[in-house]
Amino acid sequence: MILFTNKSIKLYYITILLILMISPRVFSKEITLQEAVNWGLKNNPSLQELEYNLTKTERELAKIKAGFAWQVDFSGSTLYQQDTDLVLNQFGFTEETKEKGKNLKIGLQGTKLFSSGLTLENNIILNDKLSSIKSENLEDKVDYNLKVTQPIYPINPVELEQEYKKSYNEFLKIKNNLEWQQGIKKIDWLEGYLNILRLKESLDIAKENYDFSKDYLNKILKKQSIKEAGEQQVLIAKIDLKKAEFNLAQNNNKFIEEQQEWLEELGLSRDSQIVLSEDAKYLNNNKEKIYLLKVDQYSKGNLIERIKNCNPKVNSNKLELDLTKKEFKWEKNKNRAKLNLVANYNRLEEEWSIGVNLTQNLFDGGKEELINLDYKDDLDKLENDFQNLMKSLTLKLDKFINKLEEARVNFQEKKLTLDKAKLEKRLLQKQLQDGVITAREFKQKNIELEEALVDFKSAKDQIIISKLRLFYFVGMIKL
């Protein structure tokens, strides 16, 4: 038996409080970039909307397909009735006889439809008075009918099949768009991750600068106390500290805001702990994808042709064009001569028949001509849509190429700036040893070098992102 004293209870609560005060990092699992991207693919709001539409369209397709299965209906009824019959009596005169009874009617009707237009109709009917139903004559009271219909010419998909093709068309468009948007989101999230990584590095530099400025002010204040530093030096040190403090707060706020926006875009909670690493496996995998690819080896015409084969909007236009041609064919067939094979069988009557039905529209009031005009207008519209779409995509291609070129020039400039900062640091290091400059001046130059290194990395990141966007846009890589 364990006894708890007041002292032990207090100690228990204090321990719990201390545990709760520890950083959440202890309790929350750190999430890698790959895990974050996988989570985002399932929880990003815009992707979820496309997923919802895709699932809904899949369900509609399943409903239509269900219409091709056997459709069986049951019907049953009972009827109380009085029958009146005229009969001849023993004297040769007619007289009425009345008989009351209960009539039972049970039926099963089954229909099976095929995409070719073949239709099977089965009817099983039990119809007789209850009083007369006996096991030995039950078979004689059950009727069975079978009707078979098959269009011979023209072969047009049944309306259910046409509806399925239209819905499947929508399904493909949504599916293609979803896959395309997933790739775009992956690049966006990768760019956001790199941006956060650089902001974290800038924050570390700002923190380092703040700590140095704080230490430097303390040194100046100590020198002032022994009359080795004047008021002006103290004011300059205080100003530098305030600037460092402001810069630290600014970098910290920007880092937090960017990270929270990135987490929200992925559908992650704001307190999620993301592993920020230059060596993230997902990041390196994407770097490898673009390492050997060079857009310069392709002509612009070749890139445009690649766009035609991978862009979801272009594919949607092709699907619409294909469906329009099919719909026109179906509509024209409605006005053609129709030849149908029809067969019937009745078990009780022991009758069967088979034949061919022919129907021909002789006058449609100009309907076919109007259909042709509609078809021509639809084709013209789709062609205009395609031309406008290709102009827009070509313009977008130019922007991606220009963006990559800008990123390359910016990278070269940042590299030169970094080389300059490294050279200046080496020169100042000698001057520091000779006592020409102070440690504070050297530290400031070192911070400039660290900032130049961050800018250099950011410029390199932009080349990676610009290449990914361009190569993905023209279908040279899959994400």
N, C-alpha and C positions, 0 to 999 in steps of 0.2 A: 504494500500500500504506500502511495507517494503522497506526502503532505506538502502543501504549498503555504509558505508563510507570506506575510505582507511584503517582506523584503524580496523574497524570490519572485513574487508576482510583479513587483515593480521592475525588477531586473529583466524579467521576461518581456514586458512591454517596451522597455528601453531598447532591448536587443532587436525587437521587431521594428521599432521606429528607425533604428540605425540601418537596418537592412533595407527598409523602404527608401531611405535617403540616398542609398548607393545609386550610382548612375544606372539608368535603365539598360545600358549596354550589357550589364551582367546577366540580365534576365531575357533580353530579346536576342534572338538569333541574328547574326549578321548575314545580310543578303548579298550575294554576288551579283554582278552585272547580268550574267546569263539567267539567273533566277528571277531577277527583276524584269527582264524582257519577257520571259515566259509568263510571268504573272500579268504583265501589261497586255499581252495578246489576248488574255481571257477577260480582263477587267477594265480595259480602256473603254470609256463611254461610247465613242464613235464606232469602235470595232464591235462593241456589244450590239449596237443598233443594226449593223450589217448582219451580224450573226443571227439576230432575231428575225430579220427579214428573210434570211436564207432558210432558217428552220421553218418559218411559216410557209415559204414556197415549197419546201420539201414535203410538208404536211399536205399541202394542196395537191401535189403530185400523187401522194399516197392515196388521197381521197378519190382522185380520178381513176387511178389504177384499180381501186377497189370496185369501181363500176364495171370493170371487165370480168369480175368474178361472178359466179352464179348468184343471181338475185332470186330468192325464194320467198314467196308470200303465202301466208296461211289465211284461209277464210272459213268460217263456220257459222251456221245459223239453224235455229229450230223454228218451226212454224206450226201452230195449232190451227187446224182447218177442218171444215166439214165439206165432204165431197157429195155431190148429187149426181146420180146416174139414172138413165132411162133404160129399163129392162122389159122384156116380154114375160108376162105371167103365163100360167098354165092354160089360160083361156085365149091366149094370143093377143091380149091387150097390153099396151105399154103402161108402165107405172114407175113412179120415182122411188129410188132407194137412197137413203142418206146414211153416210158413214162418217163418223168423227175419228180424227187421228192426229198424230203428231209427226210432222215431217222433219227429217234431218238432212242437212246439206253440209258436207265437209269438202274443202278443196285445197290443193297445193298447186301453186303456179310457180314455175321456175323459168328464168330467162337467162341466157348466156349470150353475151355480145363479144364479137371479135373485131380487132382493128380493121380487118379487111372488109367488114360489113356483114359477115356471116352472122345470122341470128338464129338461135335455137329457142323454141318456146315449148315447154312441157306443161301439161295440165292433167292432174289426177283429181277426179271428182267422185265422191260418194253421195248419191242423191236418192233417198228412198224413205218410206215410212218406217218408223222404229219398230213397229209391231211385226213387220215382215222380214226384218233382218235376222237371218240365221247363218250359222257358220257354213252350212253347206251351199247357200246361194249368195254369200257375200261377194264372191269373185264376180258374179254376174251383175252386181249392182255398181261396180267400180268402173268408171270410164277413164280412158287414157288417151290424150290427144298430143300429137307432136307436129309442130310446124317448123319448117326450115326455110329461111330466106337467104339468098346469096346474090348480091349485085354482080352482074357479069361485065357490064360496060355502062359508063366508065368506072374504073376502079378508084373510088374516092374514099379517103379515110372517113370513118363515121365521125359525127360531131364530137363524141367523147374523145376520140383519138386526136382530132384537131385541137380541142381544148388542151389536151395533154402536151402537144407540141408547143403551143403558145406558152403554157406555164413553164415548160422545160427551158424554153428560150429565156424567160425571165430568170429562172434558176441559174442558168449559165452566166448571165450578165452579172447577177449579184455575186456569184461565186468568184468570177474573175476579178471583180472590183474589190471584194474582200481580200483576196490574196495579194492584190496590188497594194492596197492600203496598208496591209500588214507589213510589207516591205518598206514602205515610206515611213511608217511609224518606227520601225527598227532603226532606220537611219536617224530620225529625229531624236530618238532616245539615246542613241550612241553619241550624237552631237551634244545633247544635254549632259550626258555623263562626263564627256571630255571638258565641257565648260565648267562643270562643278569641280572637277579634278584640278583645273587651273585656278579656280577661285580659292580652293583650299590651299594651294601653294602660295597664292598671293596673300591669303590670310595669315599663313605661317610667317611670311616675310614681314607683314605689318606687325605681327606680335613680336617678332624678333627686334624690329626697329623700335617698338614701344618700350620693350624691356631695356634696350640699350640707352634710349633717351632718358628713361627713368634713372638708370644707374649713373648716367653722365651728370644729370642734374644734382644728384646726391653728392657726387664728387665735387662739383662746383660750389655747392653749399658748404661743404667741409673746407674747401680752400678759402671761401669767403670768411669763414669763422676764424681763420688764422691770417687773414688779410692778404691772401695770395690771389684772390679773384675779386673783381669789382662788380658793381651793380649791373653794369651793362652785360657782362658775361652771364650773370644769373638770369637776367630777363631773356637773353637769347636762348639759354638752355630751357627755360620755362616755355617759351614760344614753340621751340622744337618739340617739346614733350606734348604740348597741346595739339600740335599738328599731327604727331604720331598717334595720339589718342583718337583724334577725329578720323584719321585714316584707318585705324584699327576697327573703330565702330562701323565705318562705312563698308569696309571689306567684310566684316562679320555679318552685317545686315544683308548684304548682297548675296553672300554665300548661303545664308539661311533661306532667303526668299527663293533663290534659284533652285535649291535642293527641294524645298517644299512644293514648288510648282512642278518639278520633275516627278516627285513621288505621287502627286495628285494625278498627273497625266497617266501614270502607270496604274493608278487605282490602288496604290499602297498608302498605308497610314502615315501621317506626318512624323511619327516617332520611329519609323523604320530605320534600321541601321544598315547603311549601304557601305560595302567594302570599296574604298577608293584606291585603286591601284593602277599603275602604269602597265603592269604585266597581267591585267585581267585577260583570262583565256578567250572570252568572247570578243574582246577588243582586238587581240592579236590574230584571231581567226579571220576577222574582216580585213585586217591589214594585209594578210597573206593573199586574200582574194583579189586585191587590186595591185599587188606587187608587180606582177608580170604583164598587166594590161596597160596598153598605151593607146589612147584615143587618136593620136596623131597618125597612126598607121591606117586609119579608115577614112575614106572620103566622106564628105557630108551627105552625098547621095546614098552611100552605103548605110550610114547611120539612120537616115530617114526610112530606108527600106526595113531596117531592123525594128524601128518604132512601129511600123505597120503590122508587124508580126507579134508584138508583145503588149502594146498599149491596150488597156481594157476598153477605152472609149472607141478605139478603132474596131476592136473585136465586137463590141455591141452593135456598131454600125453594120458590120458584116452579117451578124446574126439577124438583124432587122431586115436586111436586104434579102437574105435567104428565106425568111419567113414570109415576106411580102410576095415573093415569087410563088411560094407554095399556096398562099391564100388566094392569089389571083387564079391559079390553076384550079383550085377547089371551087371557086365561085363560077368560073367558066363552065365547069363540068355540070353544074346544076341546070344549065340551059340546054345541055346536049340530050340526045336520045338516050333513054335509060332502059336497060335490059336486065331484068331480075329473074333469077331462078326461084320458084316457089314449090315446096312440097308439103303435103299434109297427110296425116295418118290418124284414123279413129279406130280404137280397139273394139268397142262395143258394136259399132256398126260394121266393123270389118271392111272399112273403106279407106282407100288411099288415093292420092292424086299427085301429079307432078306436072309442072308446066312452066311457061316463060311469060312474063309480063313485059310489055313494051309501052313506054310512054314517051311522047315527044311534044315539047313546047312549040307551038306554031307561031305564037305572037307574044312578045314580052313587053310591048309598049316602049321599046328603046332602052330596056334595062341593061342589056349586054354592052351597048355602046357607052352607057354611063359608067359601067364597071371598068371598061377599058380606059376611060378618061381618069377615073380614080387611081387606077394602077399606074398610069403614066405620071400623074401628079405625085404619087407616093415615091416612085423611082427618082423623079427629078429632085424631090425634097431630100431624099437620102443621099443623092449624089452631091447636092449643095452642102448638106451637113458634113459630108466626108471632106469636101474641099476646104470648108471653113475650119474643120477640125485639124486637118493637116497643116494649114497655115498657122494655127495656134500652137500646135505641137512643134513645128519648125522654129517658131519664135522662141518657144521654151527651150528647145535644144540649143539655140544660139546663146541664150542666157546662161545655161549650164556650162557651155564651153568658155564663155567670157568669165564666168565666176571662177572656173578652174584656173584660167590664165591670171586673173587678179590674185588668186591665192598663191600662185607660183611666184609672182613678182613681189608680193608682200613677204613671202618666206625668204626670198633673197635679201630683201632689205633688212629683215629682222636678224638674219644670219650675219650680215655685215655689222649691224649694231652690236650684236653679241661679241663678235670678234674684236670690235673697237673697245668694248667694255673690258674684255679679258686683257687686252694690251695695256689699257690704262691702269688696270689693277696691278699688273706686273711692274709698271713704272712707278706707281705710287708705293708699292711695297718696298722698293729700293729707297724712295724718298723717306718712308717711315723709318727705315733702318738708319738713315743718315740724320734723322731728326728734323727734316725739312717740313714735314706735315705732322699733324697730330693724329692720335688713334681715332678720334672722332671723325676726322676727314676721311681717313682710310675706311672706316666702317661704313660711312655713307656711300663711298664708291663701291664697296662690296655689296651693299644692298641694291645699288643700281645694276650691278652685274646680275644679281639673283632675279631682279625684275626683268632684265633683258632676256634671261634664260626662259622665264615663264612666257614672255611674249614670243620668243622663238618657238617654244613648244606649241603655243596656241596657233601660230602661223602654220606649223606642220600639221596640226589637227585639222585646220581648214582645208588643206590639200587633200587629206584623207577623206573628209566629208564631201568635198566637192567632187572627188573622183567617184565615190560611192553613189552619189546622186546621179551623176552623168552616166556611169556604167549601168546602173539599175534602170534608168530611164530608157536606154537604148537596148536593154535586154541582154547585156554582156555578162551580167552576174545575177544570181538568184540569192535572195536573203531568207 
